[in-house]
Amino acid sequence: METAAAGVAPNKKAVPKAASEFVAGTMGGWAQVFVGHPFDTIKVRMQTQPSPPVYSGGMDCLRATLKGEGPMGLYKGVTSPLAGIGFCNAVVFAANGFFLRLLQSNSSEPLTLGQKAMAGGLAGGVMSFLNCPVELLKVKLQTQFGSAAVAGHKPYTGVFNCGVRTFQERGLRGLYRGLGITILRDIPSFWAYFGLYEGMKAGLVYRRLGKADGSKSNGVEQFLAGGFAGISAWLTAYPQDVVKSRVQMGYKYKSATDAFKALLVEAKGGNWRIFFRGFGPTILRAFPANAATFVAYEWTMKAMHM
């Protein structure tokens, strides 16, 4: 924004767009972690439990976690996403902004909703390369039940210990285990995420002002659009996420294809719910966590360009 706000020196330099997107994305990522990590822990434990299942449902898993590990058990592995998702979120919002500007560069016409969704999908592809190692460490820590991990395997003491030992045992490929399925999850997920957010935000502004201009949205509209965007992102990507969690929790499966085949075997007889284990906690998490993400992002952007 080039026009100086009242009370601000007219020669104040504007914060570069990419830099402000990066900072605002970081704030949004931190907000998402604080609000959503307990739900994520339940989701991962539901996804990675053996067959027959240990828990009868999300509430049963929550009760067992609180009884066995206390409230902090819900924040197990939080250091990795707190450090990583803040940065990852910064990258995905900055990448989304980059692709939006790239798509806009040869046209004076406003971008269509389809183009905005495409920019989100491309940003998701970039995000995968950061998401993969961060989520791998998180999953490994979250699937350590109580004080014991896998039989014969010394439990990880924290995210740093987990990362160092994984690298020592498997190298860089070990940290990027599950990259392919992460890409297959993140591209459609972020296509829906940014597409629905922009579309719903514009729709809510149109209802209030009679003009579909998302830049005129207020906090309530951002909160609602962000929450439903989070739900839409998971609806397009949940089965892929189940496969990813299975692959990243250990070395039982050689690849994502191997994990998917094993899930198909478990799903025989109509047990297709196995591809949606932990779906309830995920959807419960999706709305508040992503509403917080977009509100924090939009407010930070506004503060940096006042």
Secondary structure, DSSP 8 states (H G I E B T S, - for coil): --S--TTS-TT-----HHHHHHHHHHHHHHHHHHHHHHHHHHHHHHHH--SS-S-SSHHHHHHHHHHHH-GGGGGTTTHHHHHHHHHHHHHHHHHHHHHHHHHHTT-SS---HHHHHHHHHHHHHHHHHHHHHHHHHHHHHHT--TT--STTS----SHHHHHHHHHHHHHHHHHTTTHHHHHHHHHHHHHHHHHHHHHHHHHHHHHHHSS--GGG--HHHHHHHHHHHHHHHHHTTHHHHHHHHHHHT-SSSSSHHHHHHHHHHHTTTT-GGGGGTTHHHHHHHHHHHHHHHHHHHHHHHHHHT-
